[in-house]
Amino acid sequence: MSRLQGKIAVITGGNSGIGFATAKEYLAEGAKVIITGRKQQALDEAKEALQGKVLTVLSDTGNMKDIGQLKGKIESLAPKIDILFVNAGIGKFAPIDQVDEAHYDELFNINVKGAYFTIQQLLPLFNDSGSIILNASINAHIGMAGSSVYSATKGALITMARTLSAELLDRRIRVNVISPGPVTTPILGKIVPQEQVSQLREGIIAKVPLGRFGNPEEIAKVAVFFGSDDSSFVLGAELIADGGMATL
Ligand SMILES: NC(=O)c1ccc[n+]([C@@H]2O[C@H](COP(=O)([O-])OP(=O)(O)OC[C@H]3O[C@@H](n4cnc5c(N)ncnc54)[C@H](OP(=O)(O)O)[C@@H]3O)[C@@H](O)[C@H]2O)c1
């Protein structure tokens, strides 16, 4: 397939999970791909796993200085871009009485502020008719106890896609959202200790009508749709890919 032939894509947090699977899928569809991440070793490993076919940029989405330097770093690799997958994000869960300022700030800093200013900084590099895709979550739609701050960060991305689509109409840049349900990636092991991951997974699977976690590739394919001209009439929209968890 070559639905992204000739397109240049930037994927934030592209060294792992959904971002990595999307890099792989975008390459298979003919795109030139630049992934960002906050750890050089993880970027190097991802590049090696993709046979050296991606370009990498070290950049922390939670750091405004890094975001300020991102445009220059991307520009040195590709003067113009067509697709930005704003994927870098973290999960943290706690009931409201245990949420402190650091928990709140870290989530909003990376998931919302980082996403917003990454878009702002990279907009000058965009070709007209480009596509921006935000990775939100079904947590924005379900009342999962313990997810109040995380869910709010993802809800913010959904409204951001609508307003930015309106602001970018003259450039025909479309902004859309993917809201994944539970997907098998390293993220759970970053949220709870490794020994608790399988128990957590079982509890979540019980709530998924399809009875399983999604694969990162199943989200990557949605990211191909939004990045390609197949979605040329779709803007400010959200596609929930969740095995029915929020929708049935
Ligand atoms: N997996 C799910 O069930 C699920 C469901 C709904 C939504 N999502 C969303 O999907 C996105 C990708 O998550 P994933 O499941 O693929 O998890 P993942 O494997 O942990 O991937 C997240 C990526 O984002 C990067 N990242 C995090 N903070 C960053 C920062 N400050 N600067 C730069 N990169 C940063 C991570 O880098 P490090 O390796 O350095 O941490 C990693 O490369 C997230 O926004 C997440 O909220 C995931």
The ligand as a Gaussian input file, in Angstrom:
#p B3LYP/6-31G(d) Opt

LIG

0 1
 N       -2.162000       1.861000      25.707000
 C       -3.398000       2.227000      26.022000
 O       -4.176000       1.433000      26.561000
 C       -3.861000       3.632000      25.698000
 C       -5.232000       3.874000      25.732000
 C       -5.698000       5.145000      25.438000
 C       -4.803000       6.143000      25.125000
 N       -3.477000       5.892000      25.109000
 C       -2.576000       6.987000      24.764000
 O       -1.737000       6.585000      23.715000
 C       -0.519000       7.347000      23.760000
 C        0.635000       6.390000      23.590000
 O        0.670000       5.512000      24.689000
 P        1.153000       3.996000      24.614000
 O        0.078000       3.165000      25.186000
 O        1.690000       3.701000      23.292000
 O        2.281000       4.033000      25.746000
 P        3.879000       3.982000      25.680000
 O        4.295000       2.708000      25.052000
 O        4.327000       4.298000      27.054000
 O        4.229000       5.154000      24.673000
 C        4.170000       6.495000      25.057000
 C        5.268000       7.205000      24.344000
 O        5.220000       8.595000      24.714000
 C        6.510000       8.940000      25.166000
 N        6.502000      10.035000      26.101000
 C        5.900000      10.108000      27.299000
 N        6.175000      11.275000      27.875000
 C        6.987000      11.939000      27.016000
 C        7.634000      13.193000      27.049000
 N        7.523000      14.009000      28.105000
 N        8.385000      13.561000      25.998000
 C        8.524000      12.750000      24.936000
 N        7.964000      11.545000      24.845000
 C        7.192000      11.153000      25.890000
 C        7.033000       7.673000      25.807000
 O        8.420000       7.764000      26.016000
 P        9.113000       6.999000      27.254000
 O        9.427000       5.664000      26.683000
 O       10.303000       7.847000      27.510000
 O        8.141000       6.978000      28.384000
 C        6.627000       6.676000      24.763000
 O        7.480000       6.716000      23.658000
 C       -0.530000       8.099000      25.085000
 O       -0.886000       9.448000      24.856000
 C       -1.631000       7.397000      25.869000
 O       -2.247000       8.241000      26.812000
 C       -2.975000       4.642000      25.388000

